[in-house]
Every structure is written in C-alpha cells, then in structure tokens.
Amino acid sequence: MHLTNDCRAVSDVLQRVGDKWTVLVVSKLGGGPLRFNELRNTIGGISQKMLTTTLRGLERDGFVTRTVFPTIPPRVDYELTDLGRELLVPVQALGDWALKNIDRVDAARARFDAGRGP
C-alpha cells in the first residue's frame, strides 16, 4: 500500500512539472519576476489560454506567486516561490542534459526509423 501511495504522489507531481509549458515557464521565471506579456513573448508558441492555465496550475501547486499592483492599468507579476526555485534546479539540469544529448537522440531516432521501412 505504501508503494502505491508513493507512486500516486510522484505521478501527481510529475504530471504538473513534466509538461513542456511548465518547464519553459519555470525556466523563464528563473531569471526573476515577469509580467504576463513579457513571459508570453519569451515563450514562443504558447497561447494566452495555455499560459494562463499553466500559471494558475503553478500558483495552485505553490511554485509561482502572482502579485497584483494597484496601478492603472493593473500590473501583475509572476515569480517563483522558494519551492519553484527548488524545482528550477532539476528543470535546468534536464534542459542542459537535453541540449547536450540532442544529437544522440536524433541519431537513435534516425536508426530506429530507418529500420522500420514502409
């Protein structure tokens, strides 16, 4: 029973932190607080809806804080929490690993695809 609960816990957290938008948002916020549009402009290809959904999920899970400043128009900043900064460590390590090994992954894919034939 204990292992089943552990698996559920790991699966639950990885579901949040394992998607590509979460990885990109956490990486970008690693450089400091950003406004919504600043964040959106630095992440190519993310829709407004997907960024909103991702930020809400990260805020709910305690990785990101949302601060509203009473200006006209209102200013909203997003920033990593302590938990989010801890998450940044393995996220950056995974990103570094991916960049270091992309050629090996591409070669493996090409070998696999060549062996499949029509």
DSSP file (Angstrom, degrees, kcal/mol; ACC not computed):
  #  RESIDUE AA STRUCTURE BP1 BP2  ACC     N-H-->O    O-->H-N    N-H-->O    O-->H-N    TCO  KAPPA ALPHA  PHI   PSI    X-CA   Y-CA   Z-CA
    1    1 A M     >        0   0    0      0, 0.0     4,-2.1     0, 0.0     5,-0.2   0.000 360.0 360.0 360.0 -40.9    0.0    0.0    0.0
    2    2 A H  H  >  +     0   0    0      1,-0.2     4,-2.1     2,-0.2     5,-0.1   0.904 360.0  49.6 -59.5 -42.8    2.8    2.4    0.9
    3    3 A L  H  > S+     0   0    0      1,-0.2     4,-2.8     2,-0.2    -1,-0.2   0.883 107.4  54.7 -64.9 -38.8    4.4    2.0   -2.6
    4    4 A T  H  > S+     0   0    0      1,-0.2     4,-2.2     2,-0.2    -1,-0.2   0.921 109.5  46.9 -60.4 -44.3    1.1    2.6   -4.3
    5    5 A N  H  X S+     0   0    0     -4,-2.1     4,-2.4     2,-0.2    -1,-0.2   0.889 111.7  51.3 -64.9 -39.0    0.7    5.9   -2.4
    6    6 A D  H  X S+     0   0    0     -4,-2.1     4,-2.7     2,-0.2     5,-0.2   0.922 109.7  49.7 -62.3 -44.3    4.3    6.9   -3.3
    7    7 A C  H  X S+     0   0    0     -4,-2.8     4,-2.8     1,-0.2    -2,-0.2   0.905 111.1  49.4 -61.5 -42.3    3.6    6.1   -7.0
    8    8 A R  H  X S+     0   0    0     -4,-2.2     4,-2.7     2,-0.2    -1,-0.2   0.916 111.4  49.2 -63.0 -42.8    0.5    8.3   -6.9
    9    9 A A  H  X S+     0   0    0     -4,-2.4     4,-2.1     2,-0.2     5,-0.2   0.931 114.1  44.6 -63.1 -46.1    2.3   11.1   -5.2
   10   10 A V  H  X S+     0   0    0     -4,-2.7     4,-2.8     1,-0.2     5,-0.2   0.928 114.5  49.4 -64.2 -44.7    5.2   11.0   -7.7
   11   11 A S  H  X S+     0   0    0     -4,-2.8     4,-1.9    -5,-0.2    -2,-0.2   0.900 109.8  52.0 -60.6 -42.3    2.8   10.7  -10.6
   12   12 A D  H  X S+     0   0    0     -4,-2.7     4,-1.0    -5,-0.2    -1,-0.2   0.923 114.1  41.6 -61.7 -46.6    0.7   13.7   -9.4
   13   13 A V  H >X S+     0   0    0     -4,-2.1     4,-2.6     1,-0.2     3,-0.5   0.917 114.1  51.6 -69.4 -43.2    3.7   16.0   -9.1
   14   14 A L  H 3X S+     0   0    0     -4,-2.8     4,-2.0     1,-0.2    -1,-0.2   0.815 101.6  62.2 -65.3 -28.7    5.3   14.8  -12.4
   15   15 A Q  H 3< S+     0   0    0     -4,-1.9     4,-0.3    -5,-0.2    -1,-0.2   0.894 111.8  38.1 -61.5 -38.4    2.0   15.5  -14.1
   16   16 A R  H X< S+     0   0    0     -4,-1.0     3,-0.6    -3,-0.5    -2,-0.2   0.942 125.4  34.9 -75.8 -50.6    2.4   19.1  -13.2
   17   17 A V  H 3< S+     0   0    0     -4,-2.6    -2,-0.2     1,-0.2    -3,-0.2   0.564 107.6  67.7 -87.5  -7.1    6.1   19.6  -13.6
   18   18 A G  T 3< S+     0   0    0     -4,-2.0    -1,-0.2    -5,-0.3     2,-0.2   0.554  74.1  97.8 -92.8  -6.9    6.6   17.3  -16.6
   19   19 A D  S <> S-     0   0    0     -3,-0.6     4,-2.0    -4,-0.3     5,-0.2  -0.507  79.8-119.0 -84.0 155.4    4.7   19.2  -19.3
   20   20 A K  H  > S+     0   0    0      1,-0.2     4,-2.2     2,-0.2     5,-0.2   0.836 109.6  53.3 -63.7 -35.0    6.7   21.3  -21.7
   21   21 A W  H  > S+     0   0    0      2,-0.2     4,-2.9     1,-0.2    -1,-0.2   0.908 108.3  50.1 -69.4 -39.4    4.9   24.6  -20.8
   22   22 A T  H  > S+     0   0    0      2,-0.2     4,-2.8     1,-0.2     5,-0.3   0.932 110.6  50.1 -61.5 -45.2    5.6   24.2  -17.1
   23   23 A V  H  X S+     0   0    0     -4,-2.0     4,-2.1     1,-0.2    -2,-0.2   0.921 114.2  44.8 -59.4 -44.6    9.3   23.5  -17.9
   24   24 A L  H  X S+     0   0    0     -4,-2.2     4,-2.6     2,-0.2    -2,-0.2   0.914 114.1  48.2 -67.9 -43.1    9.5   26.6  -20.1
   25   25 A V  H  X S+     0   0    0     -4,-2.9     4,-2.7     2,-0.2     5,-0.2   0.940 113.4  47.0 -63.4 -47.2    7.6   28.9  -17.7
   26   26 A V  H  X S+     0   0    0     -4,-2.8     4,-0.9    -5,-0.2    -1,-0.2   0.914 112.6  50.8 -61.4 -42.2    9.7   27.8  -14.7
   27   27 A S  H >< S+     0   0    0     -4,-2.1     3,-0.5    -5,-0.3     4,-0.3   0.930 112.4  45.5 -61.3 -46.1   12.9   28.3  -16.7
   28   28 A K  H >< S+     0   0    0     -4,-2.6     3,-1.4     1,-0.2    -2,-0.2   0.899 111.5  51.4 -66.4 -40.6   11.9   31.8  -17.8
   29   29 A L  H >< S+     0   0    0     -4,-2.7     3,-1.8     1,-0.3    51,-0.5   0.647  90.7  80.6 -72.1 -12.9   10.8   32.8  -14.3
   30   30 A G  T << S+     0   0    0     -4,-0.9    -1,-0.3    -3,-0.5    -2,-0.2   0.730  86.4  59.2 -62.3 -21.4   14.2   31.6  -13.0
   31   31 A G  T <  S-     0   0    0     -3,-1.4    -1,-0.3     1,-0.3    -2,-0.2   0.475 125.1 -82.1 -85.5  -2.6   15.6   34.9  -14.2
   32   32 A G  S <  S-     0   0    0     -3,-1.8    -1,-0.3    -4,-0.1    46,-0.1  -0.624  71.5 -25.2 125.0 175.5   13.3   36.8  -12.0
   33   33 A P        -     0   0    0      0, 0.0     2,-0.3     0, 0.0    46,-0.2  -0.213  57.9-173.5 -61.4 145.9    9.7   38.1  -11.9
   34   34 A L  E     -A   78   0A   0     44,-2.2    44,-2.8     4,-0.0     2,-0.1  -0.985  23.3-119.8-138.4 149.8    8.0   38.7  -15.2
   35   35 A R  E  >  -A   77   0A   0     -2,-0.3     4,-2.7    42,-0.2     5,-0.2  -0.455  39.7-102.3 -79.5 162.7    4.7   40.2  -16.3
   36   36 A F  H  > S+     0   0    0     40,-0.7     4,-2.8     1,-0.2     5,-0.2   0.928 121.3  43.2 -53.3 -53.6    2.2   38.0  -18.2
   37   37 A N  H  > S+     0   0    0      1,-0.2     4,-2.4     2,-0.2    -1,-0.2   0.836 112.0  53.9 -67.6 -32.5    3.0   39.5  -21.7
   38   38 A E  H  > S+     0   0    0      2,-0.2     4,-1.4     1,-0.2    -1,-0.2   0.933 112.3  45.2 -62.6 -44.5    6.8   39.5  -21.0
   39   39 A L  H  X S+     0   0    0     -4,-2.7     4,-1.0     1,-0.2     3,-0.3   0.925 113.0  49.7 -64.1 -45.5    6.5   35.8  -20.2
   40   40 A R  H  < S+     0   0    0     -4,-2.8     3,-0.5     1,-0.2     6,-0.3   0.886 109.8  51.6 -61.9 -39.8    4.3   35.1  -23.2
   41   41 A N  H  < S+     0   0    0     -4,-2.4    -1,-0.2     1,-0.2    -2,-0.2   0.789 108.4  51.0 -70.1 -27.1    6.7   36.9  -25.5
   42   42 A T  H  < S+     0   0    0     -4,-1.4     2,-0.7    -3,-0.3    -1,-0.2   0.653 103.2  65.4 -84.3 -14.6    9.7   35.0  -24.3
   43   43 A I  S >< S-     0   0    0     -4,-1.0     3,-1.1    -3,-0.5    -1,-0.2  -0.894  83.3-144.5-110.0 103.5    8.0   31.6  -24.8
   44   44 A G  T 3  S+     0   0    0     -2,-0.7     3,-0.1     1,-0.2    -3,-0.1  -0.422  75.4  13.3 -68.6 136.0    7.4   31.1  -28.5
   45   45 A G  T 3  S+     0   0    0      1,-0.3     2,-0.4    -2,-0.1    -1,-0.2   0.406  85.5 129.5  88.2  -2.8    4.2   29.3  -29.5
   46   46 A I    <   -     0   0    0     -3,-1.1    -1,-0.3    -6,-0.3     2,-0.1  -0.735  50.9-136.0 -89.9 133.1    2.2   29.4  -26.2
   47   47 A S     >  -     0   0    0     -2,-0.4     4,-2.4     1,-0.1     5,-0.2  -0.402  21.7-113.1 -80.2 162.2   -1.3   30.7  -26.4
   48   48 A Q  H  > S+     0   0    0      1,-0.2     4,-2.4     2,-0.2     5,-0.2   0.908 118.6  50.6 -59.6 -42.4   -2.7   33.2  -23.9
   49   49 A K  H  > S+     0   0    0      1,-0.2     4,-2.6     2,-0.2    -1,-0.2   0.917 110.9  47.5 -63.5 -44.1   -5.1   30.5  -22.7
   50   50 A M  H  > S+     0   0    0      2,-0.2     4,-2.6     1,-0.2    -1,-0.2   0.887 112.3  49.4 -67.3 -38.1   -2.4   27.9  -22.2
   51   51 A L  H  X S+     0   0    0     -4,-2.4     4,-2.8     2,-0.2     5,-0.2   0.920 111.9  48.9 -66.0 -42.2   -0.1   30.4  -20.4
   52   52 A T  H  X S+     0   0    0     -4,-2.4     4,-2.4    -5,-0.2    -2,-0.2   0.935 113.3  46.8 -60.2 -46.9   -3.0   31.3  -18.1
   53   53 A T  H  X S+     0   0    0     -4,-2.6     4,-2.2     2,-0.2    -2,-0.2   0.917 113.7  48.1 -61.6 -44.7   -3.8   27.7  -17.4
   54   54 A T  H  X S+     0   0    0     -4,-2.6     4,-2.4     2,-0.2    -2,-0.2   0.928 112.6  47.8 -63.4 -46.4   -0.1   26.9  -16.7
   55   55 A L  H  X S+     0   0    0     -4,-2.8     4,-2.5     1,-0.2    -1,-0.2   0.899 111.2  51.0 -63.6 -40.8    0.4   29.8  -14.4
   56   56 A R  H  X S+     0   0    0     -4,-2.4     4,-2.7    -5,-0.2    -1,-0.2   0.913 111.4  48.1 -62.9 -42.1   -2.8   29.0  -12.5
   57   57 A G  H  X S+     0   0    0     -4,-2.2     4,-2.1     2,-0.2    -2,-0.2   0.909 112.6  48.0 -64.4 -42.2   -1.7   25.4  -12.0
   58   58 A L  H  <>S+     0   0    0     -4,-2.4     5,-2.7     2,-0.2     6,-1.2   0.868 113.2  48.4 -66.4 -36.1    1.8   26.5  -10.9
   59   59 A E  H ><5S+     0   0    0     -4,-2.5     3,-1.1     4,-0.2    -2,-0.2   0.923 110.8  50.6 -68.0 -44.1    0.3   29.0   -8.5
   60   60 A R  H 3<5S+     0   0    0     -4,-2.7    -2,-0.2     1,-0.3    -1,-0.2   0.879 111.0  49.0 -59.9 -39.1   -2.1   26.4   -7.1
   61   61 A D  T 3<5S-     0   0    0     -4,-2.1    -1,-0.3    -5,-0.2    -2,-0.2   0.463 118.8-110.1 -84.5  -1.1    0.7   23.9   -6.5
   62   62 A G  T < 5S+     0   0    0     -3,-1.1    22,-0.4    -4,-0.3    21,-0.4   0.632  88.9 110.2  88.1  13.9    2.9   26.5   -4.8
   63   63 A F  S   <S+     0   0    0     -5,-2.7    18,-2.2    -6,-0.2     2,-0.3   0.720  77.9  34.7 -91.1 -22.9    5.6   27.0   -7.4
   64   64 A V  E     -B   80   0A   0     -6,-1.2     2,-0.4    16,-0.3    -2,-0.2  -0.970  64.1-149.9-135.1 143.6    4.6   30.6   -8.5
   65   65 A T  E     -B   79   0A   0     14,-3.1    14,-2.0    -2,-0.3     2,-0.5  -0.888   9.6-149.3-110.4 150.0    3.2   33.7   -6.8
   66   66 A R  E     -B   78   0A   0     -2,-0.4     2,-0.5    12,-0.2    12,-0.2  -0.978  13.0-169.0-118.5 120.1    1.0   36.2   -8.6
   67   67 A T  E     -B   77   0A   0     10,-2.8    10,-2.7    -2,-0.5     2,-0.5  -0.951   6.0-157.6-116.7 124.2    1.3   39.8   -7.3
   68   68 A V  E     -B   76   0A   0     -2,-0.5     8,-0.2     8,-0.2    -2,-0.0  -0.877   6.5-155.3-101.4 126.2   -1.2   42.5   -8.5
   69   69 A F  E     -B   75   0A   0      6,-3.8     2,-2.6    -2,-0.5     6,-1.6  -0.863  22.0-123.4-101.1 133.2    0.0   46.1   -8.2
   70   70 A P        +     0   0    0      0, 0.0     2,-0.2     0, 0.0    -2,-0.0  -0.366  66.8 124.7 -78.0  67.2   -2.8   48.7   -7.9
   71   71 A T        -     0   0    0     -2,-2.6    -2,-0.0     4,-0.1     4,-0.0  -0.671  69.0 -81.9-113.9 172.8   -1.8   50.8  -10.9
   72   72 A I  S    S+     0   0    0     -2,-0.2     3,-0.0     1,-0.2     0, 0.0  -0.967 127.2  24.0-119.7 115.0   -3.7   51.8  -14.0
   73   73 A P  S    S-     0   0    0      0, 0.0    -1,-0.2     0, 0.0    -2,-0.1   0.668 117.3-109.2 -70.0 161.6   -3.8   49.6  -15.9
   74   74 A P        -     0   0    0      0, 0.0     2,-0.5     0, 0.0    -2,-0.1  -0.267  28.4-141.4 -59.1 141.9   -3.2   46.9  -13.1
   75   75 A R  E     - B   0  69A   0     -6,-1.6    -6,-3.8   -40,-0.0     2,-0.5  -0.911  15.4-168.3-107.3 132.6    0.3   45.4  -13.2
   76   76 A V  E     - B   0  68A   0     -2,-0.5   -40,-0.7    -8,-0.2     2,-0.4  -0.982   2.0-168.5-124.7 123.5    0.6   41.7  -12.5
   77   77 A D  E     -AB  35  67A   0    -10,-2.7   -10,-2.8    -2,-0.5     2,-0.4  -0.868   7.6-153.8-109.9 144.7    3.9   40.0  -11.8
   78   78 A Y  E     +AB  34  66A   0    -44,-2.8   -44,-2.2    -2,-0.4     2,-0.3  -0.952  20.6 170.8-115.9 138.0    4.7   36.3  -11.7
   79   79 A E  E     - B   0  65A   0    -14,-2.0   -14,-3.1    -2,-0.4     2,-0.2  -0.995  35.5-104.1-147.6 147.4    7.6   35.0   -9.6
   80   80 A L  E     - B   0  64A   0    -51,-0.5   -16,-0.3    -2,-0.3   -17,-0.1  -0.484  32.7-140.8 -70.0 141.2    8.9   31.6   -8.5
   81   81 A T     >  -     0   0    0    -18,-2.2     4,-2.5    -2,-0.2     5,-0.2  -0.270  38.4 -89.5 -82.8-179.3    8.4   30.8   -4.8
   82   82 A D  H  > S+     0   0    0      1,-0.2     4,-1.8     2,-0.2     5,-0.1   0.913 133.7  50.2 -58.6 -41.7   11.1   29.0   -2.8
   83   83 A L  H  > S+     0   0    0    -21,-0.4     4,-2.0     1,-0.2    -1,-0.2   0.901 109.6  50.8 -63.0 -41.5    9.5   25.7   -3.9
   84   84 A G  H  > S+     0   0    0    -22,-0.4     4,-1.6     1,-0.2    -2,-0.2   0.874 107.9  52.1 -64.0 -38.3    9.6   26.9   -7.5
   85   85 A R  H  X S+     0   0    0     -4,-2.5     4,-0.7     2,-0.2    -1,-0.2   0.850 108.2  51.8 -67.9 -32.9   13.3   27.9   -7.2
   86   86 A E  H >< S+     0   0    0     -4,-1.8     3,-0.8     1,-0.2    -2,-0.2   0.903 108.6  51.1 -65.9 -39.9   14.0   24.4   -5.9
   87   87 A L  H 3X S+     0   0    0     -4,-2.0     4,-2.0     1,-0.2    -2,-0.2   0.819  97.8  68.6 -64.8 -30.7   12.2   23.0   -8.9
   88   88 A L  H 3X S+     0   0    0     -4,-1.6     4,-2.9     1,-0.2     5,-0.3   0.827  90.1  64.0 -58.4 -32.9   14.3   25.1  -11.2
   89   89 A V  H <X S+     0   0    0     -3,-0.8     4,-2.1    -4,-0.7    -1,-0.2   0.964 109.5  34.1 -61.1 -56.3   17.4   23.0  -10.3
   90   90 A P  H  > S+     0   0    0      0, 0.0     4,-2.6     0, 0.0    -1,-0.2   0.853 117.0  56.6 -69.8 -29.9   16.2   19.7  -11.8
   91   91 A V  H  X S+     0   0    0     -4,-2.0     4,-2.3     2,-0.2    -2,-0.2   0.940 110.6  43.6 -63.3 -45.9   14.4   21.6  -14.6
   92   92 A Q  H  X S+     0   0    0     -4,-2.9     4,-2.8     2,-0.2    -1,-0.2   0.891 112.8  52.8 -65.9 -38.7   17.6   23.3  -15.6
   93   93 A A  H  X S+     0   0    0     -4,-2.1     4,-2.5    -5,-0.3    -2,-0.2   0.912 110.5  47.3 -62.7 -41.8   19.6   20.0  -15.3
   94   94 A L  H  X S+     0   0    0     -4,-2.6     4,-2.6     2,-0.2    -2,-0.2   0.909 112.3  49.7 -65.8 -42.0   17.1   18.3  -17.6
   95   95 A G  H  X S+     0   0    0     -4,-2.3     4,-2.3     2,-0.2    -2,-0.2   0.915 111.7  48.3 -61.5 -43.9   17.3   21.1  -20.1
   96   96 A D  H  X S+     0   0    0     -4,-2.8     4,-2.3     1,-0.2    -2,-0.2   0.915 111.7  50.1 -61.7 -43.4   21.1   21.0  -20.0
   97   97 A W  H  X S+     0   0    0     -4,-2.5     4,-1.9     1,-0.2    -2,-0.2   0.918 109.8  51.1 -61.4 -43.4   21.0   17.2  -20.5
   98   98 A A  H  X S+     0   0    0     -4,-2.6     4,-0.9     1,-0.2    -2,-0.2   0.919 111.6  46.5 -61.6 -44.6   18.6   17.6  -23.4
   99   99 A L  H  < S+     0   0    0     -4,-2.3     3,-0.4     1,-0.2     4,-0.3   0.895 113.4  49.4 -64.2 -39.5   20.8   20.1  -25.2
  100  100 A K  H  < S+     0   0    0     -4,-2.3    -1,-0.2     1,-0.2    -2,-0.2   0.819 121.3  34.0 -67.6 -31.3   23.9   18.0  -24.5
  101  101 A N  H  X S+     0   0    0     -4,-1.9     4,-2.3    -5,-0.2     3,-0.3   0.329  81.4 104.9-111.6   6.8   22.3   14.8  -25.9
  102  102 A I  H  X S+     0   0    0     -4,-0.9     4,-2.8    -3,-0.4     5,-0.2   0.870  82.3  53.5 -59.8 -37.2   20.0   16.0  -28.7
  103  103 A D  H  > S+     0   0    0     -4,-0.3     4,-2.2     1,-0.2    -1,-0.2   0.901 109.8  47.9 -64.3 -39.2   22.4   14.7  -31.4
  104  104 A R  H  > S+     0   0    0     -3,-0.3     4,-2.2     2,-0.2    -2,-0.2   0.891 113.0  48.1 -67.3 -39.7   22.5   11.3  -29.8
  105  105 A V  H  X S+     0   0    0     -4,-2.3     4,-2.4     2,-0.2    -2,-0.2   0.925 111.8  49.5 -66.5 -44.5   18.7   11.2  -29.5
  106  106 A D  H  X S+     0   0    0     -4,-2.8     4,-2.4    -5,-0.2    -2,-0.2   0.903 111.2  49.9 -60.6 -41.2   18.3   12.4  -33.1
  107  107 A A  H  X S+     0   0    0     -4,-2.2     4,-2.5     2,-0.2    -1,-0.2   0.911 110.3  49.8 -64.3 -42.6   20.7    9.7  -34.3
  108  108 A A  H  X S+     0   0    0     -4,-2.2     4,-2.4     2,-0.2    -2,-0.2   0.907 111.2  49.5 -63.0 -41.2   18.8    7.0  -32.3
  109  109 A R  H  X S+     0   0    0     -4,-2.4     4,-3.1     2,-0.2     5,-0.2   0.922 110.5  49.9 -62.6 -44.2   15.5    8.1  -33.9
  110  110 A A  H  X S+     0   0    0     -4,-2.4     4,-2.4     2,-0.2    -2,-0.2   0.913 111.6  48.4 -62.7 -42.7   17.0    8.0  -37.4
  111  111 A R  H  X S+     0   0    0     -4,-2.5     4,-1.5     2,-0.2    -1,-0.2   0.922 114.2  46.7 -61.9 -44.1   18.4    4.5  -36.8
  112  112 A F  H  X S+     0   0    0     -4,-2.4     4,-0.6     1,-0.2     3,-0.3   0.944 114.0  46.5 -62.8 -49.1   15.0    3.4  -35.5
  113  113 A D  H >X S+     0   0    0     -4,-3.1     4,-0.9     1,-0.2     3,-0.8   0.857 109.3  55.3 -64.5 -35.4   13.1    5.0  -38.3
  114  114 A A  H 3< S+     0   0    0     -4,-2.4    -1,-0.2     1,-0.2    -2,-0.2   0.836 106.7  51.5 -66.9 -32.0   15.5    3.6  -41.0
  115  115 A G  H 3< S+     0   0    0     -4,-1.5    -1,-0.2    -3,-0.3    -2,-0.2   0.601  98.7  66.8 -79.5 -11.6   14.8    0.0  -39.7
  116  116 A R  H << S-     0   0    0     -3,-0.8    -1,-0.2    -4,-0.6    -2,-0.2   0.868  78.4-178.4 -80.5 -37.2   11.1    0.4  -39.8
  117  117 A G     <        0   0    0     -4,-0.9    -2,-0.1     1,-0.2    -3,-0.0   0.254 360.0 360.0  57.3 169.6   10.7    0.6  -43.6
  118  118 A P              0   0    0      0, 0.0    -1,-0.2     0, 0.0    -2,-0.0   0.481 360.0 360.0 -75.1 360.0    7.4    1.0  -45.5
